[in-house]
Amino acid sequence: MIERDFVSRKKKEFQIQEFIKNSLRGVGLSHTKIQRTPLGEKIIISASRPGLIIGSGGSNIKKLTAQLKKEFGLENPQIEINEIQNTSLVAAVVAEKIAITLEKYGTMRFKGTGHKAMAEVLSSGGRGVEILISGKIPSSRARVWRFYQGYLKKCGHAAQTLVDKAYAVANLKSGIVGIQVSIMPPDVRLPDDVRYIEAVEPVVEELTKKESEKIVEELKKESVTKETSKENVDKKTKPIEVAVKDEK
């Protein structure tokens, strides 16, 4: 039962994310995160143009809240919007820009669109970028165009976890065109990045003759005080021991 509830919950979250992605087209949507709170479901939307999501007087966000209640039976969905600062390093935003450009200008400028998007990613600090545009471009025969520059991991754990990947679709007259974008962020540390730390040698301070003589005198005084205190203790304990012997 626990496994079924977990699977159904994840399935519902995926459906909500897809619904928001299809409803908020053209706002620079990056990703959607859903959190469960005691007050209800908290939906965090990360986008580059939050003003379009909110709308004038919050009309768009009220409409989206009502749709989520009706479609998925959410009791009290709370929508929170995060603004993306550097949109050129988010693969979902770059893929959406390319899809909107292809729908607006057609397939005649697809090479310029791909090179421009690639240059924006690298100028923003990206270590590497790959753009795949697949479909009937520019002829009636489908093929894949690849735009690649910089350093990008293609396999292994680093490629699965560190590389930002996204996919978008452009609806053209000739058919559907798919855009796949992969970006290597600038602040990623790869497993083969080994850094050495130089060992710091301990600093030994040389004492002068006066300082050494002073330390020796202090040690002698400490030893004398310890001896005198021991003698005093012995003097105090001796009469007690004699008295005990006499009583016996």
One Martini backbone bead per residue (centre of mass of N, CA, C, O) as a GRO file, in nm:
protein
  248
    1MET     BB    1   0.057   0.064  -0.019
    2ILE     BB    2   0.297   0.256  -0.002
    3GLU     BB    3   0.387   0.226  -0.298
    4ARG     BB    4   0.125   0.325  -0.428
    5ASP     BB    5   0.122   0.607  -0.300
    6PHE     BB    6   0.395   0.698  -0.412
    7VAL     BB    7   0.330   0.665  -0.715
    8SER     BB    8   0.072   0.845  -0.725
    9ARG     BB    9   0.211   1.103  -0.626
   10LYS     BB   10   0.428   1.126  -0.852
   11LYS     BB   11   0.227   1.130  -1.085
   12LYS     BB   12   0.080   1.389  -0.998
   13GLU     BB   13   0.328   1.576  -1.005
   14PHE     BB   14   0.389   1.538  -1.307
   15GLN     BB   15   0.114   1.643  -1.411
   16ILE     BB   16   0.145   1.927  -1.291
   17GLN     BB   17   0.407   2.006  -1.438
   18GLU     BB   18   0.290   1.972  -1.727
   19PHE     BB   19   0.058   2.173  -1.700
   20ILE     BB   20   0.234   2.422  -1.638
   21LYS     BB   21   0.410   2.407  -1.893
   22ASN     BB   22   0.164   2.441  -2.096
   23SER     BB   23   0.040   2.708  -1.969
   24LEU     BB   24   0.350   2.847  -1.940
   25ARG     BB   25   0.412   2.984  -2.223
   26GLY     BB   26   0.676   3.229  -2.248
   27VAL     BB   27   0.813   3.264  -1.928
   28GLY     BB   28   1.072   3.098  -1.862
   29LEU     BB   29   1.062   2.800  -1.771
   30SER     BB   30   1.230   2.574  -1.564
   31HIS     BB   31   1.079   2.477  -1.283
   32THR     BB   32   0.887   2.248  -1.064
   33LYS     BB   33   0.788   2.255  -0.716
   34ILE     BB   34   0.658   2.020  -0.468
   35GLN     BB   35   0.497   2.086  -0.150
   36ARG     BB   36   0.404   1.957   0.166
   37THR     BB   37   0.162   2.102   0.381
   38PRO     BB   38  -0.066   2.169   0.628
   39LEU     BB   39  -0.219   2.387   0.427
   40GLY     BB   40  -0.087   2.247   0.166
   41GLU     BB   41   0.013   2.301  -0.153
   42LYS     BB   42   0.343   2.385  -0.265
   43ILE     BB   43   0.421   2.591  -0.553
   44ILE     BB   44   0.731   2.617  -0.725
   45ILE     BB   45   0.819   2.874  -0.960
   46SER     BB   46   1.067   2.891  -1.215
   47ALA     BB   47   1.134   3.213  -1.373
   48SER     BB   48   1.209   3.493  -1.592
   49ARG     BB   49   0.879   3.591  -1.604
   50PRO     BB   50   0.674   3.668  -1.345
   51GLY     BB   51   0.467   3.879  -1.457
   52LEU     BB   52   0.309   3.677  -1.646
   53ILE     BB   53   0.204   3.494  -1.416
   54ILE     BB   54   0.047   3.706  -1.250
   55GLY     BB   55  -0.046   3.964  -1.368
   56SER     BB   56  -0.305   4.175  -1.352
   57GLY     BB   57  -0.377   4.164  -1.023
   58GLY     BB   58  -0.349   3.837  -1.029
   59SER     BB   59  -0.511   3.681  -1.260
   60ASN     BB   60  -0.332   3.441  -1.354
   61ILE     BB   61  -0.288   3.305  -1.073
   62LYS     BB   62  -0.590   3.257  -1.017
   63LYS     BB   63  -0.645   3.081  -1.262
   64LEU     BB   64  -0.436   2.859  -1.194
   65THR     BB   65  -0.557   2.778  -0.920
   66ALA     BB   66  -0.834   2.690  -1.027
   67GLN     BB   67  -0.728   2.469  -1.222
   68LEU     BB   68  -0.589   2.292  -1.005
   69LYS     BB   69  -0.845   2.230  -0.843
   70LYS     BB   70  -1.007   2.099  -1.082
   71GLU     BB   71  -0.800   1.885  -1.207
   72PHE     BB   72  -0.654   1.773  -0.902
   73GLY     BB   73  -0.795   1.839  -0.618
   74LEU     BB   74  -0.693   2.091  -0.477
   75GLU     BB   75  -0.748   2.270  -0.195
   76ASN     BB   76  -0.459   2.462  -0.122
   77PRO     BB   77  -0.290   2.623  -0.345
   78GLN     BB   78   0.050   2.751  -0.329
   79ILE     BB   79   0.202   3.008  -0.511
   80GLU     BB   80   0.549   3.032  -0.601
   81ILE     BB   81   0.793   3.279  -0.720
   82ASN     BB   82   1.098   3.248  -0.906
   83GLU     BB   83   1.368   3.430  -1.014
   84ILE     BB   84   1.579   3.432  -1.283
   85GLN     BB   85   1.885   3.559  -1.354
   86ASN     BB   86   2.047   3.340  -1.543
   87THR     BB   87   1.912   3.226  -1.842
   88SER     BB   88   2.167   3.108  -2.014
   89LEU     BB   89   2.204   2.851  -1.787
   90VAL     BB   90   1.916   2.742  -1.876
   91ALA     BB   91   1.794   2.492  -2.063
   92ALA     BB   92   1.485   2.548  -2.072
   93VAL     BB   93   1.502   2.844  -2.171
   94VAL     BB   94   1.668   2.797  -2.430
   95ALA     BB   95   1.471   2.598  -2.566
   96GLU     BB   96   1.226   2.792  -2.571
   97LYS     BB   97   1.353   3.014  -2.743
   98ILE     BB   98   1.400   2.841  -2.995
   99ALA     BB   99   1.105   2.755  -3.040
  100ILE     BB  100   0.986   3.043  -3.073
  101THR     BB  101   1.167   3.130  -3.312
  102LEU     BB  102   1.077   2.908  -3.511
  103GLU     BB  103   0.770   2.987  -3.505
  104LYS     BB  104   0.820   3.285  -3.608
  105TYR     BB  105   1.059   3.241  -3.858
  106GLY     BB  106   1.129   2.959  -3.901
  107THR     BB  107   1.379   2.755  -4.087
  108MET     BB  108   1.582   2.971  -4.215
  109ARG     BB  109   1.718   3.057  -3.906
  110PHE     BB  110   1.840   2.806  -3.742
  111LYS     BB  111   2.148   2.858  -3.736
  112GLY     BB  112   2.146   3.137  -3.601
  113THR     BB  113   1.993   3.044  -3.349
  114GLY     BB  114   2.200   2.835  -3.248
  115HIS     BB  115   2.453   3.022  -3.233
  116LYS     BB  116   2.333   3.235  -3.044
  117ALA     BB  117   2.270   3.050  -2.803
  118MET     BB  118   2.561   2.949  -2.768
  119ALA     BB  119   2.695   3.228  -2.715
  120GLU     BB  120   2.530   3.302  -2.459
  121VAL     BB  121   2.629   3.073  -2.280
  122LEU     BB  122   2.940   3.135  -2.294
  123SER     BB  123   2.920   3.440  -2.202
  124SER     BB  124   2.792   3.347  -1.908
  125GLY     BB  125   3.006   3.082  -1.830
  126GLY     BB  126   2.992   2.834  -1.984
  127ARG     BB  127   3.169   2.533  -2.050
  128GLY     BB  128   2.918   2.397  -2.215
  129VAL     BB  129   2.742   2.313  -2.534
  130GLU     BB  130   2.431   2.149  -2.660
  131ILE     BB  131   2.249   2.143  -2.979
  132LEU     BB  132   1.941   1.979  -3.082
  133ILE     BB  133   1.791   1.969  -3.412
  134SER     BB  134   1.486   1.800  -3.494
  135GLY     BB  135   1.373   1.754  -3.835
  136LYS     BB  136   1.224   1.939  -4.102
  137ILE     BB  137   1.543   2.059  -4.165
  138PRO     BB  138   1.473   2.242  -4.441
  139SER     BB  139   1.349   1.997  -4.547
  140SER     BB  140   1.144   1.704  -4.594
  141ARG     BB  141   1.382   1.578  -4.441
  142ALA     BB  142   1.481   1.427  -4.166
  143ARG     BB  143   1.704   1.572  -3.915
  144VAL     BB  144   2.019   1.644  -3.742
  145TRP     BB  145   2.129   1.928  -3.560
  146ARG     BB  146   2.460   2.029  -3.444
  147PHE     BB  147   2.556   2.227  -3.152
  148TYR     BB  148   2.905   2.274  -3.051
  149GLN     BB  149   3.070   2.387  -2.737
  150GLY     BB  150   3.319   2.300  -2.546
  151TYR     BB  151   3.270   2.143  -2.228
  152LEU     BB  152   3.122   1.801  -2.216
  153LYS     BB  153   2.951   1.562  -2.061
  154LYS     BB  154   2.837   1.223  -2.181
  155CYS     BB  155   2.924   1.038  -1.930
  156GLY     BB  156   2.823   0.930  -1.639
  157HIS     BB  157   2.767   1.085  -1.339
  158ALA     BB  158   2.820   1.378  -1.438
  159ALA     BB  159   2.609   1.373  -1.677
  160GLN     BB  160   2.353   1.317  -1.484
  161THR     BB  161   2.405   1.557  -1.248
  162LEU     BB  162   2.564   1.827  -1.380
  163VAL     BB  163   2.393   1.835  -1.631
  164ASP     BB  164   2.183   2.050  -1.809
  165LYS     BB  165   1.860   1.939  -1.919
  166ALA     BB  166   1.645   1.986  -2.218
  167TYR     BB  167   1.302   1.998  -2.367
  168ALA     BB  168   1.156   2.100  -2.683
  169VAL     BB  169   0.868   2.222  -2.883
  170ALA     BB  170   0.798   2.284  -3.235
  171ASN     BB  171   0.523   2.413  -3.423
  172LEU     BB  172   0.507   2.346  -3.758
  173LYS     BB  173   0.414   2.307  -4.085
  174SER     BB  174   0.616   2.054  -4.133
  175GLY     BB  175   0.623   2.006  -3.816
  176ILE     BB  176   0.790   1.864  -3.562
  177VAL     BB  177   1.033   2.017  -3.340
  178GLY     BB  178   1.325   1.929  -3.171
  179ILE     BB  179   1.479   2.049  -2.856
  180GLN     BB  180   1.812   1.995  -2.730
  181VAL     BB  181   1.968   2.086  -2.413
  182SER     BB  182   2.317   2.120  -2.301
  183ILE     BB  183   2.469   2.223  -1.982
  184MET     BB  184   2.773   2.345  -1.842
  185PRO     BB  185   2.842   2.472  -1.564
  186PRO     BB  186   3.081   2.680  -1.403
  187ASP     BB  187   3.046   2.552  -1.083
  188VAL     BB  188   3.176   2.276  -1.162
  189ARG     BB  189   3.308   1.976  -1.007
  190LEU     BB  190   3.501   1.738  -1.111
  191PRO     BB  191   3.643   1.428  -1.045
  192ASP     BB  192   3.930   1.516  -1.202
  193ASP     BB  193   3.959   1.751  -0.986
  194VAL     BB  194   4.275   1.795  -0.860
  195ARG     BB  195   4.391   1.919  -0.540
  196TYR     BB  196   4.669   2.076  -0.392
  197ILE     BB  197   4.819   2.098  -0.065
  198GLU     BB  198   5.033   2.279   0.097
  199ALA     BB  199   5.269   2.238   0.325
  200VAL     BB  200   5.313   2.359   0.652
  201GLU     BB  201   5.567   2.481   0.824
  202PRO     BB  202   5.687   2.495   1.125
  203VAL     BB  203   5.737   2.750   1.360
  204VAL     BB  204   6.048   2.830   1.512
  205GLU     BB  205   6.135   2.982   1.804
  206GLU     BB  206   6.392   3.181   1.914
  207LEU     BB  207   6.563   3.205   2.211
  208THR     BB  208   6.693   3.387   2.432
  209LYS     BB  209   6.895   3.397   2.704
  210LYS     BB  210   6.699   3.542   2.899
  211GLU     BB  211   6.447   3.368   2.846
  212SER     BB  212   6.571   3.095   2.932
  213GLU     BB  213   6.648   3.177   3.224
  214LYS     BB  214   6.358   3.245   3.314
  215ILE     BB  215   6.236   2.962   3.270
  216VAL     BB  216   6.425   2.811   3.467
  217GLU     BB  217   6.345   2.967   3.725
  218GLU     BB  218   6.042   2.890   3.721
  219LEU     BB  219   6.087   2.586   3.746
  220LYS     BB  220   6.236   2.592   4.018
  221LYS     BB  221   6.009   2.722   4.184
  222GLU     BB  222   5.802   2.498   4.139
  223SER     BB  223   5.968   2.269   4.271
  224VAL     BB  224   5.994   2.400   4.553
  225THR     BB  225   5.691   2.423   4.619
  226LYS     BB  226   5.632   2.121   4.600
  227GLU     BB  227   5.825   2.027   4.828
  228THR     BB  228   5.708   2.198   5.061
  229SER     BB  229   5.419   2.085   5.046
  230LYS     BB  230   5.505   1.791   5.109
  231GLU     BB  231   5.630   1.842   5.388
  232ASN     BB  232   5.374   1.953   5.523
  233VAL     BB  233   5.206   1.697   5.487
  234ASP     BB  234   5.391   1.509   5.652
  235LYS     BB  235   5.375   1.667   5.925
  236LYS     BB  236   5.061   1.633   5.961
  237THR     BB  237   5.048   1.308   5.944
  238LYS     BB  238   5.237   1.195   6.169
  239PRO     BB  239   5.078   1.237   6.443
  240ILE     BB  240   4.838   1.063   6.363
  241GLU     BB  241   4.987   0.793   6.333
  242VAL     BB  242   5.097   0.783   6.630
  243ALA     BB  243   4.824   0.790   6.776
  244VAL     BB  244   4.720   0.527   6.662
  245LYS     BB  245   4.945   0.344   6.781
  246ASP     BB  246   4.902   0.411   7.087
  247GLU     BB  247   4.609   0.300   7.109
  248LYS     BB  248   4.702   0.003   7.041
   0.00000   0.00000   0.00000
